[in-house]
């Protein structure tokens, strides 16, 4: 057992008190401001991704299960279609992670927005809850989504083959739902145990090609499981009330004991510091670790005629092989480099295009000139916060070398986006589908979300 685990005898009671009191507790303005921005970022992702395969398949599935539900119904976000609340939240979350454009917590390896925001808005619409209630619930959900994987141990989860991405969102969605439902403090332990029973997911999502299984693990699964946990407890389900602290409980099982487990961190500074400051925005519609290389290529692009490129070398830290060889377009740096050289920009649709990656001969020719390698010098020292960086080196046919080092991309926690930058990104994502004026109305509504007596109006504002 680590020293950190010895620091604290129990974490369950403090966590229960935090979740149960989330609708009335004092929240600093910076928490509220970040919460608004991440709600906006998530809804913009839904609008941008609503016609992609993960969203389309999930929507059709939800409608086949409970479309036109008259009881416990909610809107599938990004559409005017309704389904039973669990199906609607599932489909909304799948849409929110339909492409690599929504937010993420690098230190926890989770993407909280799709599950947490989708569940919060589904409940708010169904029960006529206010914008302030939604904002508080979302902040609470992000707290659990980020803290739980780190409490279990990022390394412990990886060694066990369990995807953090399928663990954090279950607890995040469950906490957000419990906050909105108003589960009393003495029932939160039941919520936690049902979240624990459903938390999971395999790292095999890295082998996914179509981004459908990945959307399920990262978003849809957590939304459905967390919401169900809260609704089951509201309906009277009981369970093990000591799953976080009992020696034979879930959190103290062998795979989550020792290593880099940090049980104390689960409740340390609850209400005083927030996981929202550790939550990143994706500036570009590609995987988080590929963002710096994309930024570097875009900076070099004006001086790089595709016909004059002899080779491209991208040096990066972390799981570099995954981003050299990924079968998923938005994660494959060789593919992304090729389409940027050809198109002279990065296009949202092309970044997700399996068809183009598989059949475009010009793209294939350029991909053969690109290599992605590991640079140990860019690795973060042990114990330091995870960062993302890249060095891009381009050799032209005349022997000239163009090179740029990108230590970070704006949007990463160390260099966060300003509010106006998040709003500009949201406008860029929503305007093609909603029109600029309607997109601006959505942005304004979320900026003043506490003034909304019924937050469900947001579902109508982004319905297409």
C-alpha positions in Angstrom: 0.0 0.0 0.0 1.4 3.4 -0.9 2.0 6.2 1.6 -0.8 8.2 0.0 -3.2 5.3 0.7 -2.1 5.3 4.3 -2.9 9.0 4.6 -6.6 8.5 4.8 -8.8 5.9 6.4 -12.0 6.4 4.4 -13.1 8.4 1.3 -16.7 7.4 0.9 -18.4 9.7 3.4 -16.7 12.9 2.2 -17.5 12.0 -1.4 -21.1 11.3 -0.6 -21.4 14.7 1.2 -19.9 16.5 -1.8 -22.2 15.0 -4.4 -25.3 15.3 -2.2 -24.5 19.0 -1.4 -23.5 20.0 -4.9 -26.7 21.9 -5.7 -26.4 24.2 -2.7 -22.6 24.4 -1.9 -20.7 27.6 -2.7 -18.9 27.4 -6.0 -16.2 29.8 -7.0 -16.8 31.9 -10.1 -13.9 30.3 -11.9 -15.5 26.9 -11.5 -18.8 28.2 -12.9 -17.0 29.9 -15.8 -15.2 26.8 -16.8 -18.3 24.7 -16.5 -20.2 27.0 -18.9 -17.4 26.8 -21.5 -17.2 23.0 -21.3 -21.0 22.7 -21.8 -20.7 24.9 -24.8 -17.7 22.9 -26.2 -19.7 19.7 -25.8 -22.9 20.9 -27.5 -20.8 22.3 -30.4 -19.2 18.9 -30.8 -22.7 17.3 -30.9 -23.8 19.7 -33.6 -20.6 19.1 -35.7 -20.7 15.3 -35.4 -24.5 14.6 -35.6 -24.2 13.1 -39.1 -21.1 11.0 -38.5 -21.4 7.2 -38.2 -21.2 7.0 -34.3 -24.0 9.5 -34.0 -26.2 8.1 -36.8 -25.9 4.5 -35.6 -26.6 5.4 -32.0 -29.5 7.6 -32.9 -31.1 4.9 -35.1 -30.5 2.4 -32.3 -32.1 4.6 -29.7 -35.1 5.3 -31.9 -35.6 1.6 -32.6 -35.6 0.9 -28.9 -37.8 3.7 -27.6 -38.5 6.3 -30.3 -41.5 8.6 -29.7 -41.5 7.6 -26.0 -44.3 9.3 -24.1 -42.9 8.6 -20.6 -39.4 9.4 -19.3 -38.6 10.9 -22.7 -35.8 13.2 -23.7 -34.5 14.7 -26.9 -31.5 13.1 -28.7 -29.3 16.2 -28.8 -28.6 17.7 -32.2 -32.0 16.4 -33.4 -35.7 16.9 -32.8 -36.2 13.2 -32.2 -37.1 11.9 -28.7 -36.5 8.6 -27.0 -36.6 7.1 -23.5 -34.2 9.1 -21.4 -31.5 6.4 -21.1 -31.6 5.8 -24.9 -31.5 9.6 -25.6 -28.6 10.2 -23.3 -26.7 7.3 -24.8 -27.2 8.6 -28.4 -26.4 12.2 -27.4 -23.1 11.1 -25.8 -22.2 9.0 -28.8 -22.7 12.1 -31.0 -20.6 14.2 -28.7 -17.7 11.9 -29.3 -18.5 11.2 -32.9 -15.1 12.7 -33.9 -12.0 13.9 -32.2 -13.2 17.4 -31.2 -14.6 17.3 -27.7 -12.8 18.0 -24.4 -10.5 15.6 -22.5 -8.6 15.4 -19.2 -5.0 14.4 -20.2 -4.0 13.5 -16.6 -6.9 11.1 -16.2 -7.2 9.8 -19.8 -10.9 10.5 -19.9 -13.2 12.6 -22.0 -15.9 13.8 -19.6 -18.1 16.2 -21.6 -20.0 13.7 -23.8 -21.4 11.5 -21.0 -21.7 14.2 -18.3 -23.4 16.9 -20.3 -25.7 14.6 -22.2 -27.0 13.0 -19.0 -27.4 16.4 -17.3 -29.4 17.9 -20.2 -31.6 14.8 -20.6 -32.6 14.9 -17.0 -33.1 18.7 -17.0 -35.3 18.5 -20.0 -37.4 15.6 -18.7 -37.8 17.2 -15.2 -38.0 20.8 -16.0 -34.8 21.7 -14.2 -32.9 25.0 -14.4 -29.8 26.0 -16.1 -28.1 26.7 -12.7 -28.9 23.1 -11.6 -27.4 21.7 -14.8 -24.2 23.8 -14.4 -23.7 22.6 -10.9 -24.4 19.0 -11.9 -21.9 19.2 -14.8 -19.2 20.6 -12.5 -19.8 17.7 -10.1 -19.7 15.2 -12.9 -16.4 16.4 -14.2 -15.0 16.2 -10.7 -15.7 12.5 -10.4 -14.8 11.7 -14.0 -11.3 13.1 -13.5 -10.6 12.0 -10.0 -11.8 8.3 -10.0 -9.2 7.1 -12.6 -6.4 8.8 -10.8 -7.5 7.4 -7.5 -7.4 3.9 -8.9 -4.0 4.6 -10.5 -3.4 5.4 -14.2 -0.7 2.8 -14.3 -2.8 0.3 -12.4 -5.6 0.6 -14.9 -3.3 0.3 -17.9 -1.6 -2.8 -16.4 -5.0 -4.3 -15.8 -6.0 -3.6 -19.4 -8.9 -1.4 -18.2 -9.5 1.7 -20.2 -9.7 4.8 -18.0 -12.0 6.2 -20.7 -14.7 3.7 -19.8 -14.3 4.2 -16.0 -14.3 8.0 -15.3 -17.4 8.9 -17.4 -19.5 6.3 -15.6 -18.9 8.0 -12.3 -19.1 11.4 -13.9 -22.5 10.8 -15.4 -23.7 9.1 -12.2 -22.6 12.0 -10.0 -24.2 14.6 -12.4 -27.5 12.6 -12.4 -27.4 12.2 -8.6 -26.9 15.9 -8.2 -29.9 16.7 -10.4 -32.2 14.0 -9.0 -31.3 15.2 -5.5 -30.2 11.8 -4.1 -29.7 12.2 -0.3 -26.3 11.8 1.2 -27.1 8.4 2.7 -27.9 7.0 -0.8 -24.8 8.2 -2.6 -22.9 5.1 -1.5 -25.5 3.0 -3.4 -24.9 5.1 -6.5 -21.1 4.6 -6.2 -21.4 0.8 -6.0 -23.6 0.6 -9.1 -21.2 2.8 -11.0 -18.4 0.5 -9.8 -20.2 -2.6 -11.0 -20.6 -1.1 -14.5 -17.2 0.7 -14.9 -15.0 -0.9 -17.5 -13.8 -0.9 -21.0 -10.8 -2.3 -22.8 -7.8 -0.6 -24.4 -8.6 -2.5 -27.5 -10.4 0.7 -28.6 -7.0 1.6 -30.0 -7.7 -1.0 -32.7 -11.0 0.5 -33.7 -11.2 1.8 -37.2 -14.6 3.5 -37.6 -14.6 5.4 -34.3 -17.9 3.6 -33.3 -16.6 1.3 -30.6 -14.4 4.2 -29.4 -17.4 6.5 -29.0 -19.2 3.8 -27.1 -16.3 3.2 -24.6 -15.5 6.9 -24.2 -19.0 8.3 -24.1 -22.2 6.2 -24.7 -21.4 3.5 -22.3 -20.6 5.9 -19.4 -23.7 8.0 -20.1 -26.0 5.0 -20.0 -24.4 3.3 -17.1 -24.1 6.4 -14.9 -27.6 7.5 -15.5 -29.0 4.0 -14.9 -27.1 3.9 -11.6 -28.7 7.1 -10.4 -32.2 6.1 -11.6 -31.9 2.7 -10.0 -31.0 4.2 -6.6 -33.8 6.7 -6.9 -36.1 3.7 -7.5 -34.9 2.0 -4.3 -32.1 -0.2 -5.4 -29.6 -0.8 -2.6 -26.1 -2.3 -2.7 -22.7 -2.5 -1.0 -22.3 0.8 0.8 -18.6 0.6 1.4 -17.2 -0.2 -2.1 -14.6 2.6 -1.8 -13.3 1.8 1.7 -13.9 -1.8 2.7 -10.8 -4.0 2.5 -12.6 -6.3 0.1 -14.5 -3.6 -1.7 -14.0 -2.5 -5.4 -11.5 0.3 -4.9 -9.3 -1.8 -2.6 -9.1 -4.8 -4.9 -5.5 -6.0 -5.7 -5.4 -4.3 -9.1 -6.1 -0.9 -7.6 -3.9 -1.2 -4.5 -0.3 0.0 -4.5 1.3 1.2 -7.7 0.2 4.7 -8.4 -3.2 4.4 -6.6 -4.2 7.6 -4.9 -7.3 7.1 -2.8 -6.6 10.3 -0.8 -6.7 12.3 -4.1 -10.3 11.2 -4.6 -11.5 13.7 -1.9 -8.5 16.0 -1.5 -9.6 19.6 -1.9 -13.2 18.7 -3.0 -15.0 21.9 -3.6 -11.7 23.9 -3.3 -9.9 22.8 -6.5 -11.5 21.4 -9.6 -10.7 18.9 -12.3 -12.0 21.5 -14.8 -8.6 23.2 -14.7 -7.0 19.9 -15.8 -9.5 19.6 -18.7 -8.3 20.4 -22.2 -10.0 21.6 -25.4 -9.2 20.2 -28.8 -8.3 23.0 -31.1 -8.2 20.7 -34.1 -10.5 17.7 -35.0 -7.8 15.1 -34.3 -6.7 13.0 -31.3 -5.2 14.9 -28.3 -1.6 13.7 -28.7 -1.6 14.6 -32.4 -2.6 18.2 -31.9 1.0 19.7 -31.6 2.2 18.0 -34.8 -0.9 19.3 -36.6 -0.3 22.8 -35.4 3.4 22.6 -36.5 2.4 21.4 -40.0 -0.2 24.1 -40.3 2.5 26.7 -39.4 4.9 25.3 -42.0 2.3 24.8 -44.7 2.7 28.1 -46.6 6.3 27.1 -47.4 5.6 23.5 -48.2 4.3 22.8 -51.8 3.2 19.2 -51.8 5.1 18.5 -55.0 8.3 19.7 -53.4 8.2 17.6 -50.2 10.8 14.8 -50.1 10.1 13.6 -46.5 8.4 14.6 -43.3 9.7 13.4 -39.8 7.5 14.0 -36.8 9.2 13.5 -33.4 6.9 13.2 -30.3 6.7 11.7 -26.8 4.3 9.0 -25.5 2.6 6.3 -27.6 4.1 7.5 -30.9 3.5 4.1 -32.7 -0.2 4.4 -32.2 -0.2 7.7 -34.1 2.1 6.5 -36.8 0.1 3.4 -37.6 -3.4 4.2 -36.4 -6.2 2.7 -38.6 -8.4 5.6 -37.5 -7.9 8.7 -39.8 -8.1 11.3 -37.0 -5.3 9.6 -35.1 -3.0 8.8 -38.0 -0.4 11.5 -38.3 0.9 10.1 -41.7 -2.6 10.5 -43.1 -3.3 13.9 -41.5 0.0 15.2 -42.9 -0.8 14.0 -46.4 -4.3 15.6 -46.5 -3.0 18.9 -45.1 -0.2 19.0 -47.8 -2.8 18.3 -50.5 -5.7 20.5 -49.2 -3.5 23.3 -47.8 -5.6 23.2 -44.6 -7.1 20.7 -42.2 -10.8 19.9 -43.0 -13.1 18.5 -40.4 -14.7 16.0 -42.7 -11.5 14.8 -44.3 -9.9 14.3 -40.9 -12.5 11.6 -40.2 -12.6 10.1 -43.7 -11.9 6.4 -43.8 -12.8 6.4 -47.5 -10.2 8.9 -48.4 -7.6 7.3 -46.2 -8.2 4.0 -47.9 -8.7 5.0 -51.5 -7.0 8.3 -52.3 -3.8 7.4 -54.3 -2.3 10.9 -53.9 -2.8 10.6 -50.1 -1.1 7.2 -50.1 1.9 8.6 -52.1 2.5 11.3 -49.5 1.9 9.1 -46.5 4.9 7.0 -47.7 7.1 10.1 -47.2 6.0 10.6 -43.6 7.5 9.0 -40.5 6.6 9.4 -36.9 9.3 8.6 -34.3 9.8 8.7 -30.5 11.7 11.5 -29.0 12.7 10.6 -25.4 13.8 14.2 -24.7 10.2 15.3 -25.0 9.0 12.9 -22.3 7.7 14.5 -19.1 9.8 13.6 -16.0 8.2 11.1 -13.6 5.7 12.8 -11.3 5.2 15.8 -13.6 1.9 16.6 -15.3 1.5 15.1 -18.8 2.1 17.4 -21.7 1.9 17.2 -25.4 4.6 18.4 -27.9 6.0 17.6 -31.3 8.9 18.5 -33.6 8.1 18.5 -37.3 11.0 18.3 -39.8 10.3 18.6 -43.5 13.0 18.1 -46.2 12.2 19.5 -49.6 13.4 18.1 -52.9 16.0 21.0 -53.2 17.6 20.0 -49.9 16.1 22.8 -47.9 14.9 21.8 -44.4 11.9 23.4 -42.7 11.6 22.6 -39.0 9.3 23.7 -36.1 9.1 22.6 -32.5 5.6 22.9 -30.9 5.9 22.7 -27.1 2.1 22.9 -26.6 -1.2 23.7 -28.3 -3.5 26.3 -26.9 -6.3 24.4 -25.2 -4.0 22.1 -23.2 -4.3 22.6 -19.4 -0.9 24.3 -19.2 -2.0 26.8 -21.9 -5.8 27.0 -21.7 -8.1 28.6 -24.2 -9.6 31.9 -23.3 -13.4 32.2 -23.2 -13.5 34.0 -26.6 -11.4 31.3 -28.2 -13.7 28.6 -26.9 -16.7 30.6 -28.3 -14.9 31.1 -31.6 -14.3 27.3 -31.9 -18.0 26.6 -31.1 -19.1 29.1 -33.7 -16.9 27.5 -36.3 -18.3 24.0 -35.5 -22.0 25.0 -35.3 -22.4 27.6 -38.0 -22.3 25.2 -40.9 -25.4 23.4 -39.6 -27.2 26.0 -37.5 -26.3 29.2 -39.3 -24.1 31.9 -37.8 -27.0 33.7 -36.0 -28.5 30.7 -34.4 -25.1 29.5 -33.4 -24.5 32.8 -31.7 -27.8 32.4 -29.9 -26.6 29.1 -28.5 -23.4 30.6 -27.3 -25.2 33.5 -25.6 -27.7 31.1 -23.9 -24.9 29.0 -22.4 -23.0 32.1 -21.3 -26.0 33.0 -19.3 -27.1 29.4 -18.5 -27.9 30.2 -14.8 -30.7 32.5 -16.0 -32.5 29.7 -17.8 -35.5 28.5 -15.8 -35.6 25.4 -17.9 -32.3 24.2 -19.3 -34.1 21.8 -21.7 -34.5 24.8 -24.1 -30.9 24.1 -25.1 -32.0 20.9 -26.7 -34.3 22.9 -29.0 -31.7 25.5 -29.8 -29.4 22.9 -31.3 -32.0 20.7 -32.9 -31.6 20.1 -36.6 
